Amino acid sequence: MLLGLSILSVLLGGLCPQRTLAQARSSSVSLTVSIFNDASVPQSVSVAQERAVLIMHRAGISLVWLDCGTPENRARNAGCSAISFPQHPSIRLVCRAGLAGQDTFGQSFQDAAGAGSYAVVYFRTLQTSKAAEVVNPGELLGHVVAHELGHLLLGLNSHSANGLMSSVWQASELRQASQGDLFFTGDEGDRIRSRYLIASARQKKTPELLQASSGN
């Protein structure tokens, strides 16, 4: 099944290998994610967030969620609109894709350099898909969000031949997702952390250079 994914799930069983956890802890970075629930997705959102938290944790990324689903929540969470690359992406849950294909569950948006902080997920399309007959819709939503975050963090051309970042989730990927065993590869995790740290360091350095050039 083609999941036109350009970019969310909680592991229900099994433990991370000790080496993988040690690597993740040694180079963990923090990501804040603003969630805009325009599709009025029910309680499955919390399941999806938990799944995404675990997937990203396995890649060495800790997530902080901001509930930006209503005007009231956005007023309470002043950080909802503080979107920036790479530290603070946003995920917007909408009903269906506009011009995207019927099998498109989500899309991420990046500039020519591969920097981007905005992704959308088409929940009703996902909910009524054949994939949702194999994977619980809440869990499936979690994997899709993680996939979209993966695109934002990995940059352009970040689809893989198989696994979480595959552009086509076949029976093997759906089976792994249903068993709570669909994750980024070790190499993808390394690339995510490396790109995040490089981009963050570049952002920090730019104001320093501007200040120096101004003579202050």
C-alpha positions as CSV (number, residue, x, y, z in Angstrom):
1,M,0.0,0.0,0.0
2,L,1.4,3.4,-1.0
3,L,1.6,5.7,2.0
4,G,2.5,8.9,0.4
5,L,4.3,9.9,3.6
6,S,6.8,12.7,3.7
7,I,6.9,12.3,7.5
8,L,3.6,9.2,15.2
9,S,3.5,5.2,18.6
10,V,4.1,3.3,22.0
11,L,5.9,0.0,22.0
12,L,3.5,-2.5,23.4
13,G,6.1,-5.2,24.0
14,G,9.8,-5.9,24.2
15,L,12.7,-3.9,25.5
16,C,15.3,-1.8,23.6
17,P,18.6,-3.5,23.3
18,Q,21.0,-2.2,25.9
19,R,23.5,-0.9,23.3
20,T,20.7,1.0,21.5
21,L,19.5,2.7,24.7
22,A,23.0,3.6,25.7
23,Q,23.6,5.2,22.4
24,A,20.3,7.1,22.5
25,R,21.0,8.4,26.0
26,S,24.6,9.5,25.2
27,S,23.4,11.8,22.4
28,S,19.8,12.5,23.2
29,V,18.3,15.8,22.0
30,S,15.0,17.4,22.8
31,L,12.2,18.2,20.4
32,T,9.1,20.3,21.2
33,V,6.1,19.4,18.9
34,S,3.0,21.6,18.5
35,I,-0.1,19.5,17.8
36,F,-3.0,21.2,16.0
37,N,-6.0,18.8,16.1
38,D,-8.1,20.4,13.3
39,A,-9.6,17.0,12.5
40,S,-11.1,16.7,16.1
41,V,-9.3,13.3,16.4
42,P,-10.6,11.6,19.6
43,Q,-8.7,9.8,22.4
44,S,-6.5,8.0,19.9
45,V,-4.4,11.1,19.8
46,S,-2.9,10.3,23.2
47,V,-2.1,6.7,22.0
48,A,-0.5,8.2,18.9
49,Q,1.6,10.6,20.9
50,E,2.8,7.8,23.2
51,R,3.8,5.7,20.2
52,A,5.7,8.6,18.6
53,V,7.4,9.3,21.9
54,L,8.8,5.8,22.0
55,I,9.8,5.7,18.3
56,M,11.7,9.0,18.7
57,H,13.2,7.9,22.0
58,R,14.7,4.8,20.3
59,A,16.4,7.3,17.9
60,G,17.8,9.4,20.8
61,I,15.1,12.1,20.6
62,S,13.0,13.1,23.6
63,L,9.6,14.7,22.7
64,V,7.6,17.4,24.5
65,W,4.0,17.8,23.3
66,L,2.1,21.1,23.2
67,D,-1.6,20.7,22.9
68,C,-2.6,23.4,20.4
69,G,-5.9,21.9,19.4
70,T,-8.3,24.7,20.5
71,P,-8.0,28.5,20.8
72,E,-8.1,28.0,24.6
73,N,-5.2,25.6,24.6
74,R,-3.3,27.8,22.2
75,A,-3.8,30.7,24.6
76,R,-2.5,28.6,27.6
77,N,0.4,27.3,25.6
78,A,2.2,30.5,24.4
79,G,4.8,28.3,22.7
80,C,2.3,26.8,20.2
81,S,3.3,29.3,17.6
82,A,7.0,29.4,18.4
83,I,7.7,27.0,15.5
84,S,11.4,26.7,14.4
85,F,13.8,24.3,12.7
86,P,15.0,22.0,14.0
87,Q,13.9,22.3,17.7
88,H,10.2,23.0,17.4
89,P,8.2,21.4,14.5
90,S,4.4,21.4,14.2
91,I,2.0,18.6,13.2
92,R,-1.5,19.5,12.0
93,L,-4.1,16.8,12.0
94,V,-6.7,17.4,9.2
95,C,-9.5,15.3,7.9
96,R,-8.5,14.6,4.3
97,A,-5.9,15.5,1.7
98,G,-6.8,18.2,-0.8
99,L,-4.9,17.3,-4.0
100,A,-2.9,14.5,-2.4
101,G,-3.7,10.9,-3.4
102,Q,-6.2,8.8,-1.5
103,D,-3.4,6.7,0.0
104,T,-1.5,9.7,1.2
105,F,-1.5,9.8,5.0
106,G,0.8,12.8,5.5
107,Q,3.1,15.3,4.0
108,S,6.0,17.4,5.3
109,F,7.2,20.7,3.9
110,Q,10.8,21.7,3.5
111,D,12.8,24.3,1.6
112,A,15.5,23.7,-1.0
113,A,18.0,23.1,1.8
114,G,15.8,20.5,3.4
115,A,14.9,22.7,6.4
116,G,11.3,22.4,7.5
117,S,9.2,22.6,10.6
118,Y,5.6,21.9,9.3
119,A,3.8,18.6,8.5
120,V,0.2,17.6,8.1
121,V,-1.5,14.2,8.7
122,Y,-4.7,13.3,7.0
123,F,-6.5,11.4,9.8
124,R,-9.8,10.4,8.1
125,T,-7.9,9.1,5.1
126,L,-5.7,7.0,7.5
127,Q,-8.7,5.9,9.6
128,T,-10.6,4.5,6.6
129,S,-7.6,2.9,4.9
130,K,-6.9,-0.9,4.7
131,A,-3.8,-0.3,6.8
132,A,-6.1,0.6,9.7
133,E,-7.6,-2.9,9.5
134,V,-4.1,-4.3,10.3
135,V,-2.9,-1.6,12.8
136,N,-5.0,0.1,15.4
137,P,-5.8,3.6,14.0
138,G,-4.3,5.3,17.0
139,E,-1.1,3.3,16.7
140,L,-1.1,3.9,13.0
141,L,-1.4,7.6,13.5
142,G,1.6,7.5,15.9
143,H,3.7,5.8,13.2
144,V,2.6,8.3,10.6
145,V,3.5,11.3,12.8
146,A,6.9,9.7,13.6
147,H,7.5,9.2,9.9
148,E,6.7,12.9,9.2
149,L,8.9,14.0,12.0
150,G,11.6,11.8,10.5
151,H,11.3,13.6,7.2
152,L,11.6,17.0,8.9
153,L,14.7,15.9,10.8
154,L,16.4,13.8,8.1
155,G,15.9,16.4,5.3
156,L,15.3,15.9,1.6
157,N,15.2,12.4,-0.1
158,S,14.9,10.6,3.3
159,H,12.7,7.7,2.2
160,S,14.2,4.3,2.7
161,A,13.8,1.0,0.9
162,N,11.9,-0.5,3.8
163,G,11.1,0.2,7.5
164,L,9.5,3.2,9.1
165,M,10.8,5.7,6.5
166,S,9.7,3.6,3.5
167,S,7.5,5.4,1.1
168,V,5.5,2.2,0.6
169,W,4.4,0.4,3.7
170,Q,3.9,-3.2,2.6
171,A,2.6,-6.1,4.7
172,S,5.9,-6.5,6.5
173,E,5.9,-2.9,7.7
174,L,2.3,-3.1,8.8
175,R,3.0,-6.3,10.6
176,Q,5.9,-4.7,12.4
177,A,3.7,-1.7,13.3
178,S,1.0,-3.9,14.7
179,Q,3.6,-5.7,16.9
180,G,5.1,-2.4,18.1
181,D,8.4,-3.1,16.3
182,L,8.6,-0.5,13.5
183,F,11.4,2.0,14.2
184,F,14.0,4.2,12.6
185,T,17.2,2.3,11.7
186,G,20.3,2.9,13.7
187,D,21.8,4.8,10.8
188,E,18.7,7.0,10.6
189,G,18.9,7.7,14.3
190,D,22.5,8.8,13.9
191,R,21.7,11.0,11.0
192,I,18.7,12.6,12.9
193,R,20.8,13.5,15.9
194,S,23.8,14.7,13.9
195,R,21.7,16.9,11.6
196,Y,19.7,18.3,14.6
197,L,22.9,19.2,16.5
198,I,24.6,20.8,13.5
199,A,21.5,22.9,12.7
200,S,21.1,23.9,16.3
201,A,24.8,24.9,16.6
202,R,24.5,26.9,13.3
203,Q,21.5,28.8,14.7
204,K,23.3,29.6,17.9
205,K,26.4,30.8,16.0
206,T,24.6,33.1,13.6
207,P,23.5,35.7,16.2
208,E,27.0,35.7,17.6
209,L,28.5,36.4,14.2
210,L,25.9,39.2,13.6
211,Q,26.8,40.8,17.0
212,A,30.5,40.6,16.2
213,S,30.1,42.2,12.8
214,S,28.1,45.0,14.3
215,G,31.0,45.9,16.6
216,N,29.1,45.2,19.8
